[in-house]
Amino acid sequence: MSGQPAPAVVPAHLHSFLAFDYGLKRTGVAVGTRMLRSATPQGTIRAEGDARFAQVAERIREWQPDALVVGVPLHPDGAAHENTARALKFARQLRGRFGLPVFEVDERYSTTEALSAGAADADAASACIILEQFLRNLP
């Protein structure tokens, strides 16, 4: 197994999503809906450990998403690396703590794309790109 997340079937009743671009120090956040197939960046979470999850919980309370989306970084050739494992662990922790469906998305180049677009908050813009990619691939 390459460590690459398997594509998941997203049930049709899931309409609203909260997406995360996980990082050790900062986690980008975006919200979006299946109907509009677009995402809006939110303030980046600048916290680690339990403090990060407290802020995630606040976002979940605020937005009431049907499911969560986590960007999983991979090398350009699709191979896993250290941050791949960290992002997958974060996804597992979200599942365990919040009981919501969590979908993993290949996020190669999302930060590069966000930076090249001149994003003021590259982490939030990257989360937006991750979520829009996810939404575009829904039936």
C-alpha positions in Angstrom: 0.0 0.0 0.0 1.4 3.4 -0.9 -0.3 5.2 2.0 -2.5 7.0 -0.5 -6.1 7.4 0.8 -8.6 5.3 -1.0 -11.5 7.2 -2.7 -14.5 7.0 -0.5 -18.2 6.9 -1.5 -19.8 10.0 -0.1 -23.5 9.4 0.8 -25.9 11.8 -0.9 -27.4 12.9 2.4 -24.1 14.6 3.3 -24.4 18.2 2.2 -22.2 20.5 4.2 -18.5 20.0 4.9 -15.7 21.4 7.0 -12.3 20.9 5.5 -8.8 21.0 7.2 -5.3 21.5 5.8 -3.4 19.9 8.7 -0.1 21.3 9.8 2.0 20.9 12.9 1.7 24.6 13.9 -1.3 25.8 11.7 -4.4 24.1 10.4 -6.2 25.7 7.5 -10.0 25.6 7.6 -12.7 26.0 4.9 -16.5 25.3 4.7 -18.5 24.3 1.7 -21.6 22.7 0.4 -22.4 19.9 -2.0 -25.1 22.0 -3.7 -22.8 25.0 -4.5 -19.7 22.9 -5.0 -17.6 25.8 -3.7 -15.8 26.5 -0.5 -15.0 29.5 1.7 -11.8 29.9 3.6 -12.1 30.4 7.4 -9.6 31.6 9.9 -6.6 29.3 10.3 -6.3 27.5 13.6 -2.9 28.3 15.2 -2.7 25.8 17.9 -1.4 22.3 18.7 -2.5 19.3 20.6 -5.7 19.6 22.7 -5.9 23.4 22.0 -6.2 22.5 18.3 -9.1 20.2 19.0 -10.9 22.8 21.2 -10.8 25.2 18.2 -11.9 22.4 15.8 -14.9 21.8 18.2 -15.8 25.5 18.1 -15.8 25.4 14.3 -18.0 22.2 14.2 -20.4 23.9 16.7 -20.5 27.0 14.5 -20.9 25.4 11.1 -22.7 22.1 12.0 -21.2 20.2 9.1 -22.5 16.8 8.0 -18.9 15.6 7.5 -15.3 16.6 7.6 -12.6 16.5 4.9 -8.8 16.3 5.6 -6.1 17.0 3.1 -3.5 14.2 3.0 -0.1 15.4 1.7 1.9 13.0 -0.6 5.1 13.2 -2.5 4.6 14.2 -6.2 5.0 10.4 -7.1 2.1 9.5 -4.7 4.4 8.1 -2.0 3.7 8.8 1.6 6.0 10.8 3.9 6.1 11.9 7.5 3.3 14.5 7.2 1.1 11.9 5.4 1.0 9.8 8.6 0.4 13.0 10.7 -2.6 14.0 8.5 -4.1 10.5 8.6 -3.7 10.4 12.4 -5.5 13.8 12.6 -8.3 12.4 10.5 -8.6 9.3 12.8 -8.6 11.7 15.8 -11.4 13.7 14.3 -13.5 10.6 13.7 -13.0 9.5 17.3 -13.6 12.8 18.9 -16.5 14.2 16.9 -18.3 11.1 15.5 -18.7 12.6 12.1 -17.7 11.0 8.8 -14.2 12.0 7.7 -13.0 11.9 4.1 -9.4 12.1 3.1 -8.3 13.9 0.0 -5.0 13.9 -1.8 -3.8 17.4 -1.3 -0.6 17.5 -3.4 0.2 21.0 -4.5 -2.7 22.7 -2.7 -0.4 25.0 -0.7 1.7 25.8 -3.8 -1.5 26.6 -5.7 -2.7 28.8 -2.8 0.6 30.7 -2.6 0.8 31.2 -6.4 -2.7 32.7 -6.3 -1.4 35.2 -3.8 -3.5 34.0 -0.8 -3.1 36.1 2.3 -3.7 33.0 4.4 -2.2 30.1 2.5 -3.4 27.5 5.0 -7.1 28.6 4.8 -6.8 29.0 1.0 -5.2 25.5 0.8 -8.1 24.1 2.8 -10.5 25.8 0.4 -8.7 24.2 -2.6 -8.8 20.8 -0.9 -12.6 21.1 -0.3 -13.4 22.4 -3.7 -11.4 19.4 -5.3 -13.4 17.1 -3.0 -16.8 18.7 -4.0 -16.0 18.7 -7.7 -15.5 14.9 -7.5 -18.9 14.2 -5.9 -21.7 12.8 -8.1 
